[in-house]
Amino acid sequence: MNSSASAPVRLLLADDHPVVRAGLRAVLDAEPDFLVAGEAATAERAVELAAGGGYDVVLMDLQFGAGMHGSQATAAITARPDAPRVLILTTYDSDADILAAVEAGAAGYLLKDAPPEELAAAVRTAAAGRSALAPAVAHRLMDRMRTPAEALTKRELEVLQLVGEGLSNLQISKRLFLSQATVKSHLVHIYAKLGVDSRTSAVAAATARRLIRR
């Protein structure tokens, strides 16, 4: 990865909204050491382009409609040798989204309302091989580390996210390849950690704390 003046940081923009990609391109093209070398409207296309080489940093959205999720694409991209760095750029800052992206190998996590200078700095940081987390995201991760006993695990967050989407225990068990007994066990732990006694209360509490996305 080389960000010198003679070899600009080559960027791939992955977002399903053309207007967002155009806005990002306008901001990033204004930086002399950046080159927007490709765009992808789907996560699948981003994985395909990244595998072809020629990119230093992929700016990845999380939600792409019906197709592959941004975290899944991040995992697919970063699993390859000599992979580009992946910087998540999203509107979502729930614990469930952040943990999934970090575990998938994202080099950074930034919110779309970040000012242009913060975005440019994050790209340079990621390109240099360092972690680039938005302050709010870093703060949420630090809070989880300070109170691990109270923090929901990644699997508990996945279960709770699906509860919030209206899925039954049977549907959740099929989606996550778990037994219904395991799903119920996760819910018991979730209720205890959140201090609630029902699915509705759990979803309300988790949404208020921005643990899951509604």
Secondary structure as UniProt FT lines:
FT   TURN            5..6
FT   STRAND          9..14
FT   HELIX           18..29
FT   TURN            32..33
FT   STRAND          34..40
FT   HELIX           43..51
FT   STRAND          57..60
FT   TURN            65..66
FT   HELIX           70..78
FT   TURN            81..82
FT   STRAND          85..90
FT   HELIX           95..103
FT   TURN            104..105
FT   STRAND          108..111
FT   TURN            112..113
FT   HELIX           116..127
FT   TURN            128..129
FT   STRAND          132..133
FT   HELIX           135..146
FT   TURN            148..150
FT   HELIX           154..164
FT   TURN            165..166
FT   HELIX           169..176
FT   HELIX           180..194
FT   HELIX           199..208
FT   TURN            209..210
//
